[in-house]
């Protein structure tokens, strides 16, 4: 079955813009985890993931560690009364990231050969970005607290993030 429908340049631009927004959100989550992780101390440990004097605090910032392993490190350093809920949320985030970053072109709608497939692709990307943006906002707030605590003499700087 052939279709005469073709996405317009504006529709192509919309898809690529949304892909870029998704990329930004997921990479921003990774960057914030890389910043925070060395400073967290696991519930049953006395030391952080960085050295005792935090001299290697850039251990993750300078690494190629991706979202899955970073989240596993975070889960190891956070205690909760409902670990299954946290696991499900983090697993969903990694799944969504992988669907966008590694498997978008494999999705049935990725050919964009009908108007409905274009709409489905756009909705797919927007949903993944929106669900990840909530976490990004929380991590951003935590990072701002960490940065203020790590540099108490620095003037407070107000940062707002729009996703």
Steps between C-alpha positions, in 0.01 A plus 500: 500500500648834402415834643516841341526679831834663579584706808564866433832661585332657803384157618850358453631795700246427775614138527868590505443779750316261731777241460747772599294593805490136606875470453553812711277379784653152518858631477421762764377228735825311443707814565320577826537143623872518416527817706310365801611138525851554635356692794242244610574261783326164499280424804733226634830660400718771643651620175365654183562367151781753475809472718481601866635847421287529182812563291359282225152656505511525118509120472166488319507841332812395313365153416291357219269333751145497365159528663446132591818456706460848653149414615624171646762694699230740619271214605790354700531830688136573574276326748124496474208318657376409150802392294276329243340835410838666462628209290196519273536875451873483426456201270231686309729801461782287359256318271363830367849636447606190310187507287579856395878483473550152360170377355301795368552408134387144575159617623207418268419871455857615428459494122257793531320384188155602623366796693397268783852353525643851515259586782581173679875564473463851636281379789749220576787748530301759696383239749853373562637851541220606733536197725878549524476877548336455841802306621736751343335782692537310828864418427565863404364614835713243684810604306441865586488406869818294463679783323396751767619266774827423325577868449339676799691823448381543143222744431168322445403487139145446390471248220183406322468220255229468240450167325 
